[in-house]
């Protein structure tokens, strides 16, 4: 009987081996079978099928929250600017263009080549749609030199199926997201 070894013959002869099969089992490196690989691929595909739609929904929710928080933050900036300069500061919402402007306020990045503080909600990262902006029948809210708004109001925006409503208190000028 001739023996064929998967390992080196000297390695197998160092052990008392009863058969060729025992020697092969002792020295052949173990790998994955095709069945095991296919099983892992099936599990990964199932988890991906569950995770991808949830990721899309969470991205839309994140963008809606981000846009709403940006509006509240910029309204607060306009109010602070009005107090600091003791002059009127206006925020004009342009629903048709999905943008708003902080009138007479310098942009955050002057190197961008724009002279006005403009936020385009339809652009990245928000990709939002400005549905409406109503401040007592106007699309503009004005803060006087003490930071008090001329009227309260609300701004409604959507991102996909998500909608956010920003309410501005007419007495304090504080914004809240609903």
C-alpha positions in Angstrom: 0.0 0.0 0.0 1.5 3.4 -1.0 0.6 6.5 0.9 0.2 9.9 -0.5 0.6 12.7 2.0 -0.9 16.2 1.7 1.8 17.5 4.1 5.4 16.6 4.0 6.2 12.9 4.4 8.5 13.5 7.3 5.7 15.4 9.1 3.3 12.5 8.8 5.8 9.9 9.7 6.5 11.7 12.9 3.1 10.6 14.0 1.7 7.2 14.3 -0.8 7.2 11.4 -3.1 4.4 10.8 -4.3 5.4 7.3 -3.8 7.9 4.5 -7.1 9.6 5.4 -6.0 10.3 8.9 -2.7 11.8 7.7 -4.6 14.0 5.2 -6.9 15.3 8.0 -3.9 16.0 10.2 -2.0 18.2 7.6 -4.5 19.6 5.1 -5.5 23.2 6.0 -9.2 23.6 6.6 -11.1 26.1 4.3 -14.7 27.1 3.7 -17.0 25.0 1.7 -19.0 26.4 -1.2 -22.2 25.9 0.9 -20.8 27.9 3.8 -19.8 30.8 1.5 -23.2 30.8 -0.1 -24.9 30.8 3.3 -22.9 33.8 4.4 -23.7 35.6 1.2 -27.4 35.0 1.7 -27.3 36.4 5.2 -25.4 39.5 4.1 -27.9 40.0 1.2 -30.9 39.7 3.6 -29.4 42.2 6.1 -28.6 44.6 3.2 -32.2 44.4 1.9 -33.4 45.3 5.3 -30.9 48.1 6.0 -30.9 50.0 2.7 -34.5 51.3 2.8 -34.1 52.3 6.5 -30.9 54.2 5.6 -32.8 56.1 3.0 -35.6 57.1 5.4 -33.1 58.1 8.0 -31.3 60.3 5.5 -34.5 62.1 4.6 -35.4 62.6 8.3 -31.9 63.9 8.9 -32.1 66.4 6.0 -35.5 67.7 7.2 -34.2 68.2 10.7 -31.0 69.8 9.5 -32.9 72.3 7.3 -35.4 73.2 10.1 -32.5 73.7 12.6 -30.7 75.9 10.1 -33.8 78.2 9.7 -34.2 78.5 13.5 -30.5 79.2 13.9 -30.5 81.9 11.2 -33.7 83.5 12.7 -31.8 83.7 16.0 -28.8 85.2 14.1 -31.0 87.9 12.6 -32.5 88.6 16.0 -29.0 88.9 17.6 -27.8 91.0 14.8 -30.7 93.4 15.2 -30.0 93.7 18.9 -26.2 94.2 18.4 -26.7 96.9 15.7 -29.8 98.5 17.3 -31.4 98.4 13.9 -34.0 96.5 12.0 -33.0 93.1 10.6 -35.2 91.3 8.1 -35.4 87.7 7.0 -37.2 87.3 3.6 -38.4 83.8 2.5 -38.7 83.3 -1.2 -40.9 80.2 -1.5 -40.7 80.0 -5.3 -36.9 79.7 -5.2 -36.7 77.5 -2.0 -34.5 80.1 -0.3 -34.4 82.7 2.3 -32.2 85.8 2.7 -31.0 87.7 5.7 -31.3 91.2 4.3 -28.3 93.6 4.9 -26.3 90.9 6.6 -22.9 89.8 5.3 -22.6 86.2 4.1 -20.7 83.7 6.2 -18.2 83.0 3.5 -17.4 86.3 1.7 -15.0 84.4 -0.7 -18.1 82.7 -2.3 -18.7 85.8 -4.4 -22.1 86.7 -3.1 -22.9 89.9 -1.3 -26.0 88.8 0.6 -26.6 86.1 3.2 -28.6 83.6 1.2 -29.5 80.0 2.1 -30.8 77.8 -0.8 -32.8 75.0 0.8 -33.1 73.0 -2.4 -29.3 72.6 -2.6 -27.1 70.1 -0.7 -27.1 69.2 2.1 -30.7 70.0 2.7 -32.5 69.2 -0.6 -35.6 70.6 1.0 -38.7 72.3 -0.5 -40.0 75.4 1.1 -43.8 75.0 1.2 -44.8 78.2 2.8 -43.7 81.1 5.0 -46.3 83.3 6.6 -45.6 86.1 9.1 -48.9 87.9 9.5 -49.6 87.8 5.7 -46.1 88.6 4.7 -43.1 86.4 3.7 -40.7 88.6 5.6 -40.1 88.8 9.3 -38.5 91.9 10.8 -36.7 92.2 14.1 -36.5 95.7 15.6 -33.5 97.1 17.4 -34.5 95.2 20.6 -34.8 91.9 18.8 -38.6 91.8 18.9 -40.3 90.5 15.8 -43.0 92.5 14.0 -45.2 89.4 14.1 -45.1 85.7 14.8 -45.5 83.2 12.1 -44.6 79.8 10.7 -42.4 78.3 8.0 -43.2 74.9 6.5 -40.7 72.8 4.7 -40.6 69.2 3.3 -37.9 66.7 2.4 -39.5 63.7 0.7 -42.3 62.5 2.9 -41.0 64.4 6.0 -42.4 67.7 6.9 -41.2 70.2 9.5 -43.1 73.3 10.8 -41.1 76.1 12.4 -43.2 78.4 14.6 -41.9 81.8 15.5 -43.3 83.4 18.7 -44.6 86.9 18.0 -43.4 88.2 21.4 -40.0 86.7 21.9 -39.0 85.8 18.3 -37.9 82.4 19.4 -38.3 79.6 16.8 -39.5 76.1 17.6 -39.6 73.0 15.4 -42.7 70.8 15.3 
